[in-house]
Amino acid sequence: MWLSKNIARIENKNTAASSGKIKQSADRRISASAANGTGQFALAAPPGMIFIPQKDDEAVVIPTDSGQMCIGVRIPPTDYELEAGEIAFYSAGGATIFLKNNGKVIINGEEY
């Protein structure tokens, strides 16, 4: 019993996700600081997508077998009206793409 409890404690160490402000981002890596310190982390995204978060975005970081990895950033408040299942892409420069549940695609305000 003692052995299994201690093994479980060791295996569960450093398995929690954390978040922190991005200080710098470039070349598919970020530098962020959080309550547990500052570090550099690789970025993860769905297949076919690449993103470079902006300075001061709040990064979500999880531990992996190959080290800590940023899996995304907190979604900021927006005026975008989305229903469950819809997707919005936007850039810092103002470009937008919406994939709507009715099959329509809206690119920079134009419907297709």
N, C-alpha and C positions, 0 to 999 in steps of 0.2 A: 504494500500500500504506500509506504513512504517513498519508494523508488518511483512508482508510477506518478505520484503527485509532483515530485521534483522534475521528472522528465517532462511532464505536461507544462510545468512552469517555465522550463528552459525553452521548450518549443513555442510557447505563446509570447515570449519576449519580443518586443519590437514588431508586433503584427498590426498595430493600430494605424489607421490612416491619419494624416495630419494635414494642416493647411497653413499657408503663410503668404505674405506679400512677395510678388516677383520683383526682384531688384534689377535684373538684367535678363534678356533673352536673345539668343542668336544661335545659329547653326544647330537647330533642333534640340537645344538644351536651355535650361533656365537656371538662374541663381535666385534662390528665395530664402527668406528668413522667417522663422516661426519661433514659438516659445522654446522649442528644443534646440535652437541653434540655426546656423546658416549652412546651406549646402548647394551643390550643383546637381541637377537631376536631368535625366533623359526625358523626352516627351513621348507619350503614347497617344495614338489616335486610331479610329476605325480604319480598315484597309481602304486605300485609295484617297485618303485625306491627309493633309499636312497642315498644321497650324503653328503659328508663332505667337504666343500670348504677349500682351502689352505689359509694360512696366506698371506696377501697382495692382495688376489683376491678382485675385486671390487664388493661388494654386492649390489643387488637391493632390497630395502625394501619398503613395502607398509603398510598402516594402515589397520587393520581389526577390527571386533567387539571384538576380544579377544586380541587386542594389535598389535604392529608392528610385521611384519613377513618378513623374507628374502625369496623371491621367486626365487632366482637364482643369478648367478654371470655373469659379463660381459664376453663374449666369447673372449679369447685371440687370437691374430693372430696365424694361423697355416699354415702348408703346405698341409693340407688335401684338396683334390679336391672333393668337394661335389656338386651335382646338387640339384635343388629345389626338396624337398620331401625326400631327403636322410638323414640318421641319422648316427652320429659318436659318439661312446663312447670312452673315453680315460682316463687313470689314470696317476697320477704323476710318476709312475714307468715305463711308456712307453707302457703298454698294450693297444691295440686298437681293437674295433669291429665296422665294418661299415655295415649298412643295405642299400643296393643299390636298386634303382628303378627297376632293371631288375630281382629282386628276389634273387640275390646272397648275401651271407653273407661273409665278409672277417674278419677273426680273426687273429690278429698278422701277417698279410701278406698272410695268407693261405685262398684260395677261396673255398667256399662250395656252 
